[in-house]
């Protein structure tokens, strides 16, 4: 399943409900999710961070917070203080 910025026009509550429904009903599917919101992708198994068409980070959410300054900056801007 490929979701290309499918939640960009949704509020955070609806976005969370959408993600929950996808994972509950399609847990056996490979899902590629393109998103600008960290909250939309932070539970994904693998996250690829791109900038100007280049890969600048790859890994799980916690790993990227430690190793990818751009991902950490986006997270802080969207979610507040670093958790």
C-alpha positions as CSV (number, residue, x, y, z in Angstrom):
1,X,0.0,0.0,0.0
2,X,1.4,3.4,-0.9
3,X,0.1,6.4,0.9
4,X,1.4,9.7,-0.6
5,X,0.9,12.4,2.0
6,X,-2.6,11.0,2.7
7,X,-3.0,12.8,6.0
8,X,-1.8,16.3,5.1
9,X,-5.2,17.8,5.2
10,X,-6.4,15.9,8.3
11,X,-6.4,17.2,11.8
12,X,-4.2,15.2,14.2
13,X,-7.0,13.2,15.8
14,X,-8.3,12.0,12.4
15,X,-4.8,11.3,11.2
16,X,-4.3,9.1,14.3
17,X,-7.6,7.3,13.6
18,X,-6.6,6.7,10.0
19,X,-3.2,5.3,10.9
20,X,-4.8,3.0,13.6
21,X,-7.4,1.7,11.0
22,X,-4.7,1.0,8.4
23,X,-2.5,-0.9,10.9
24,X,-5.5,-2.8,12.4
25,X,-6.9,-3.8,9.0
26,X,-3.7,-4.1,6.9
27,X,-1.1,-5.3,9.4
28,X,0.1,-8.0,7.0
29,X,0.7,-5.5,4.1
30,X,3.8,-3.6,3.3
31,X,3.0,0.1,3.6
32,X,5.0,3.0,2.2
33,X,3.9,6.2,3.7
34,X,5.1,9.5,2.4
35,X,4.5,12.2,5.0
36,X,5.6,15.6,6.2
37,X,4.3,15.0,9.8
38,X,6.6,13.2,12.1
39,X,3.5,12.0,14.1
40,X,2.3,10.2,10.9
41,X,5.4,8.1,10.5
42,X,7.2,7.8,13.8
43,X,5.7,4.3,14.4
44,X,6.9,2.9,11.1
45,X,9.6,0.2,11.1
46,X,11.9,2.0,8.7
47,X,11.9,5.8,8.0
48,X,13.8,7.3,5.1
49,X,14.5,11.1,5.5
50,X,15.1,12.9,2.2
51,X,16.3,16.4,1.4
52,X,16.5,17.7,-2.1
53,X,16.2,14.2,-3.5
54,X,19.0,12.7,-1.4
55,X,18.8,10.3,1.6
56,X,20.0,12.1,4.7
57,X,18.8,9.7,7.3
58,X,17.5,6.1,7.6
59,X,16.3,4.1,10.6
60,X,13.7,3.9,13.3
61,X,12.3,7.0,14.9
62,X,14.5,6.8,18.1
63,X,17.6,6.1,16.0
64,X,16.9,9.1,13.8
65,X,16.4,11.4,16.7
66,X,20.0,10.6,17.7
67,X,21.6,10.4,14.3
68,X,19.8,12.8,11.9
69,X,19.9,16.5,12.8
70,X,17.3,17.4,10.1
71,X,14.8,14.7,11.5
72,X,15.4,15.9,15.1
73,X,14.9,19.5,14.0
74,X,11.6,18.6,12.3
75,X,10.5,16.6,15.3
76,X,11.2,19.4,17.7
77,X,9.4,22.0,15.5
78,X,6.3,19.8,15.1
79,X,6.1,18.0,18.5
80,X,7.8,20.5,20.9
81,X,10.6,19.6,23.2
82,X,12.7,16.5,22.5
83,X,11.2,13.6,24.4
